[in-house]
Amino acid sequence: MQSLAVSHMSIVSSLGAGLEATLDALRNGRGGLKPCSFETVTLDTHIGEVEGLDDIRLPMELAGYECRNNRLADLALRQDGFAEAVAAARERYGAHRIGVFLGTSTSGILSAELAFRARDPQTGALPADFSFATTHSTGSLADFVRRRLGLEGPAFVVSSACATTSKVFANAARMIAASLCDAAVVGGADSLCLTTLYGFHSLELVSPTPCRPFDAQRSGVSLGEGAGFALLERAAFRPVPGSVHLLGAGESNDAHHMSTPHPEGLGARLAMERALADAGLQPRDIDYVNLHGTATTYGDAAEDRAITELLGTRTPVSSTKGYTGHTLGAAGIVEAIVSVLALRNGLIPGSPQTRTLDPALRSRYLQANETGRMDRVMTNSFGFGGSNSSLIFGWAA
């Protein structure tokens, strides 16, 4: 892969809005999960809900995109000077040379749920002001962000379950390599909705307590919501001293089961192997792995097997889903940003929510933070249907 600089980032999750809020939470072991009181949901579980979304107002000219998911995306675009950084890039390259490659799995499903509640009792017709194309449709997100940032380059949305916003990094790298654009906005948003909460509950995958990845008593996921964006630029075009780069990306599919990973972690391992090959690295070159680590019995075990068989048992690993919850399609970008923050700050985030490590798992799983210089980190995102993606970030050579 040609070196791509991660020149700017923004993030919103239940940990707060912005990079500093996220870093502060990781440093201090402050999680964002709380008992579920979302909408009309009556489930015994914890969730990672972003505060203040109901108070967000979209720009007047984009009011037709009004839904929770686009409000969440807009809140992220307002953080960390991200919109301003994109505006500067637009001046450098031209609006038509910046791509927008985003991901979402839930999109604006909540808007359709609310519209269904308000349907005509006689005819069953949905409210006249409900717009599927600008809210519920997965394409709504890229259309909204593209217009919000004033960009005109190629744009599309990926929806491949929980690997979604990890895979868009690889999409962007291919589009830039093909000279279809010079820079790209990648990332996405996934917001809470009733379909997701009750859907995971029906699969018996939802934990009644805050999730505890790799714990001997882990009992399932805590669902969350989040949004994040990164600006990728050709390093050769615009060298940024001290910047973190996307070094490699790997993708695979288990072809095993619709909701359960391959028990030997074959697809997960293949994605990691491909990311290493893409970056021209060896397993020993990775200093930390941010795991997919959802705290399900089978998922954690499969990832542990893939990790230990490829990287061994010396590389420190952890999952940050005990902080944010599983943000589904947004997990890739949220955890990519966490990984870049870890590199920049010499902080390997632990997992203090995990109380007793499962003795059957062999990875060097961190419960407490560690500090020290790192050169390269990997982040994993594995989704339903066996969709797998691994990314490697590191310092510029």
N, C-alpha and C positions, 0 to 999 in steps of 0.2 A: 504493500500500500504506500502511495505517496504520503508524505507527512502533512497532516492537517492540523493547524493550530486551533485550539479551543480558545478563541480570543475574548469571549464574553459568555456569561451564564446568568440565569435567573431561576428562582425556585420558590414555590409555595407548597406547604404541606401542613399537617396538624402541628408541626413543630414551630410554625410561624411563617412569616413572609420575609424572604430574603436570605442571602447567603450567611450573613452574620448571625441571624436567629437560628439557622440550622446548625452552624458550627458551634454556637454557644450551647445548644441542647446536647450535641454529641459530646462536647467536652465535659459537661456536667451531669451526664446520664439522665437527662430530663426527657421522658417520653411524652408523646402527644395523645395517647389512647385514653378514652374515657367511656363510661357506660353509655350504651346506645340510647339516644332519645331522638333519633332522626325521623322527621316526618311522622307517619302513623305506625312506624315499625314497632312491633312488640316482641323482640327477640332478646334473650339473655346473652348478650355479647358486648364486646367493647369495640369502638370504632375510632378511626383517626379522621375527625371532621375538621375542615378548615373554617375557622371563625370569621364571621363578618361577610360571608358571601351574599347574604340576602340584602346587604346594604350597598353592594356594588352597582353602579349604573354604567351601562355601556355608552360610548359616545353616541350622540343623537343620530348621526348618519349611519350608525350600525345597530340601531335599536331593533331592527328586524331579526337580529341574531340572538335576541334575548333568551337565555336559558342558563341553568346552573353551570354547565360545562364551559360555555363561552365566557361567563363571568369569571370562572376560575382561571381560564387562560388569560383573560385580560388582567387579572390581579397579578399574575406572574410576569406579564409583559411590562408592568409598571415598576417592577423591582430592579434594584441593582444597576440602574441606568441602562437596562437592556435595549429598550426602544431607541434610546439616543445612540447607542453603539451601532444598531442596525442602520439608523439614519446616516451615520458617518460612513458606514460601509456602502450604503446606497450611493453616496457621493463618489466614492472611490471606483466602484465597479459599474454603476448604473442599475436602476431598479430591475431591468430585464435579465441581469446576470446573477441575481441572487435567488436561489431556489428555496422552496418551503416544503420540507418533508417531515410530516408530523404523524403522530399515532394516537389512537384512542380506541378503547373497546366499548365503553358505555356511551360515549358521546352525550347527546342530550336526551337520553331515554326518560329521564324524570319529566321532561316537558310533555312527552306523550302520555306518561302515567297520569299527570295532572289533567291533561286534556281529556283523557278517557273518563276521569271522575266527573268532568263537567259536560259530558255528552248529552244531547237532547234525550229526555226520558221517553219521548214518543217515537222518534225516528232512529235514535242511536247515533245521530250525526255528531261528529266532533265539532268543537267551537270553530266559528269562522276565522278567528284570529290565530288558529294553530297552524304553524308552517313547518312541515316535516323537513323540507329542504334546508332550512336555515337553523334548525335546532336538533332534531333527532338524527338526521343523516350524519354518518361519519364524515362525509365531505364538508360538512358545515365548518368544522374546526379549521381546516386549511384555508377555506374561503374567507373566514373571519380574520384569521391571523394575517393572511396576505394583504387584505384590505386595510387592516389596522396598522400594518407597518409600511404600507405604500409600496409593496413589492410586485413585480410583474414577471418574475422568472417561473420556471416549471414548478408545479406544486401538486402534491397528492397526499393522501392519508393512507397509512398502513393500519390494518386491524387484524392482528395475529395474537390475540389474547395477551398474556402477561409478558410476552417478548416484544410487544409492539414498539415501544419508544426506545428500545435498544436497537432493533433492526433498522430504524431510520438513519442511524449513523452510517451503516453499511450502504444503504440506499444513496445517501448524500455523497459518500466517497466515490461510488460508481458514477454518479451523475457528474461530479467534478472531474473525475478521471476521463470521462467521455467528452469533456469540454462543453457540456451543456450549460454549465454555470461556473462561476469563479468562487462563489461562497454559498453557504447554505445556512438557513435557520432550521434546526432540528429540535425535536422534543415532542411535547403534546400535553394532554390533560385527560384525566378521568375523574368523574365526580360520582358521589354516592347516589344511589337510587334504590327503589324498593326491589326491582327485578334482581339486582345483584345480591342484595342482602338475603332475600328469601331464596334465591337460587343456590347460593353457597350453603345456606342452612339445609335445603332439601338434599344436598349431597353429603350432609353430616360432616362438613369441613369447618364449621365455625366454632371457635373456642368461646366458652362462657367467661373466660378471664383474659387479660391482656396476653397476646401470643408470646410463646417462649421458644424460639428456634433452638433446635438441638438439645432441648431439655429432655430428661428421662420421662417426664410427665407431660410432654407437649400434647395438646389436644386439638390443634387446628389453627386456622388463620384468624386474625383480626383485620377486618376490611377497613380501608382508608381511601382518601382522595388526595390528589395532588396534581401539580402542573410544574413544568420546567422547560426551559429553552436554552440552547447553546448555539453560538455563532461559530461556524467552522469556516476557516479560510486557508487557501493554499499557502503553506509556509514559505514557499519560494517567492510568492508574490509579495507577501507582507511579513517578513521576519519580525517576531515579537520576542525580544530578549526575555528569558525566564518564563516563557509560556509553556503550558502543558499541551501535549499533542495527542491526537488519536493515532495510535501506532498500528493497531490491527483490529479486525472484526472477523468473527466466525459465526456461521449459521448452520443449522441442521434441523432435521425432523425425526422424531422417534419412530413414527409409523407404528405405534404400539397400542395406544388406547386414547379415547377422547378426553379423559380427565386424569389419568394416572400415568406417571412417567415410567419409562422402562426401568424395571427393578435393578438392573445392573448399571444404570446411568449411561447407557451407550450413546444416546443422542447428546446428552450434556457433555460427555467427554469429547465427542467429535467436534462440537462447537468450540470448545476450548482449544483443541488441537489445531483447528483451522485458524483461530485467532492468533495463536502462537506462530504458525507458519506464515500468516499474512504479515506479521510484524517482524519476521526473521529472528525470532527468539526461541530460547530453550525453556523448559519448565523451571529450571533453577533461576531464571532471570526475573521471575515474578515475586515481588516482595509482600504482597497482600492480595487476598481475594475477597471482594464483597459478594457474598453468596446470594443466591435467590432465596434460600432459607425461609420458607413460609410457615414453618412449625407444624406441618402435617407429618404424620408418621412415615408414610412412604416417600414423600418428596424429599425430606431431609436425608433419609437413609440413601436414596439413589444419588443425590448430589454428593454426599460424603464419599460414597464409593468411587464416583467419577473423579473427585478431587484427589483422593489418596492414591488411586492407581495411576494418575497422571503426574501430579505434583509431589506426591509423598506426604509425609506427616510433619514436616518442619515448617512449611509455609503458613503463616498466621492467616486465619479466616474468621469471618463473622458475618452475621446478618443484621441489618439495621431495621428490619420490619417490626421488631419489638418497639421501636421508636415511633414510626410513622403509620404502622399497619401496612397491609398489602394494598398498595395503590393501583393494583391491576395493570391496565395498559400504561399507566404513568410510572410504573415501578422502574422501568429501564432508565428513563431520564432522571428520575429522582435519585436513583442509586449511582448513576454515572456521575452526577454532580457531587454526591457524597464522596465518591472515589477521587475525583479531582481535588476536592477540598482536603481530603486526607493527604494526597501528594503535596499540595501546596503548603500545608501546615505541619507536616511530619506527625500526623495523628492517625494511629490505627484504631478505629472505633471498636470498642468492646460491645458486649451484649448483656448489660446488667440485669435485664429482665429474665434472663436464663439463670435458673437457680442451681440445678444439679445436672451436669452434663450427662447425656446418655452414654453409658460405658460401651455400648455396642458401636458407637461412632468413633472413628479414629483420627479425624482431622484435628489440627491444633486450633481449636475453637476458642476465641477470646471472650471472656466475660468482662474483663476490665480493659480500659484503654491502655495502649502502649504508645510510646513516642520514639521518634528517630527518623532519620532520613530514609526515604523510599525513592526508588528510581522508576519502577514500573508496577502498576496495579491492574488487576483484572476485575471485571464485574460481570456477573452472570444473571441472565433473565430467561426463565423457562416457563412456557405457557401451556394451557390446555391444548389438546390436539397434538402434543409433542413438538411444538414450535420452540426452538432453542436459539439463543444468541449470547455470545460472549464478546466483550470489548476489552481492549488493553489501552491504557493511557500511560504516558510517561513524559519525561523531560526531553526537550529537543536535543539532538545529538550535537 
